[in-house]
């Protein structure tokens, strides 16, 4: 099992300090891209910034579609800068 993780070393950070995903060793590049998109989302990046950086997800599983719909349903502004 592999690990995809983010750790903030900013002492005044009021958001997530550690984010870790356990990922399968045999994931393909499309699945890795989806995990990167999920990581960016959990780090607080705005959906528009994520879409601009990663583009549309060409390879979506049913759970990915559900997750995307969930993010759109939140419609919450996180204060992240958009590109």
Secondary structure, DSSP 4 states (H G I P E B T S, - for coil): -EEEEEE---TT--S-SEEEEEE-TT--HHHHHHHHHHHHHHTT--HHHHHHHH-S-SS--HHHHHHHHHHHHH-----PPP-
